[in-house]
């Protein structure tokens, strides 16, 4: 395995149509120059268009600067803040 992408489809009341979410996109570090991530993104976008999804969303950690640049090069924009809260045991 050189990499994988996991994807979910959501129905939100505040959207006109279903949306997609890239949950995980992982490429082995030694394979990142082979454009595998770009190919996976292009394929999931094709599938999303076929399913008439409104948009694709994704989240990435604030420290993953290389990932931010990658997604921006693929045409994704930073439009939201994502907040998390750890729950006590």
N, C-alpha and C positions, 0 to 999 in steps of 0.2 A: 504494500500500500504506500502510495506517495502522498496522498492527501484525501480529505473528504469534506463534504458540506452537508449539514443537516438543516432542514427547512420545515417550518410549520405554517399552516394557513389559519388565520384568525378571522372571526366575524365580530367586529366592534360596532356598537350602536352609533358611535360618533363618526363612522365612515359610511359612505354610500355603497361601497363594495367591499368584498373580502380583501384582506391584506396578507402579505407574506412576511415571514420573519426568518432571516438567516440566524439560526441558533448557534451554530458552530461552523467555522471554516478553518481547517487545520491542514497545513502543508508541512512536510518534513523540512527542517531547516536546510538541509543539503539539496533540496529539490526546488527551493523558492525561486530560483532564477529561470525555471523552465516554463513559466507562465501557466502553471496548473491552476492556481487560484483564479486567474483571469478567465480561463476556460470554464471552470466550475461556475463562476458568477454569470458568465454569458449564457450557459446552459440553463441555470435556474431562472434567469430573466426570461428566457424563451418559454419555459414551462409556465411561468407566472403570467405572461402575456396570453398564452393559449387558454389559461384558466380565467382570464379576464380579471385578474387581481388589480386593485387600485394602485398599490405601491408595495415596495419591499422595504422592510426596516431591519436594523441590526443594532446590536450594542457591542461595544468593545471597551476594555478598561482604559482609564485615563493615561496610564503609563505606556501603553502600546503605541508609541509614536509611529513606528513603521507600519502598523496596521492602519492607522489613521490615514497616512499618506497613500497606502494601497487603495483603500476604499474611496478616497477622494479622486484618485486617478481613474477609478471605475465610474465616476459620476455621482457618487453618493455625497449628500450634504449633512452637516451636523445641524439638526433642527430641534433637538430635544435634550433635556437633562434627564438622566436616569438615576433615581435615588434608591438606595438599598438600606435595609436595617437588619442587623443580626438579631435574632430572637434568642432569648435566654432559654437554657435547657429546662 
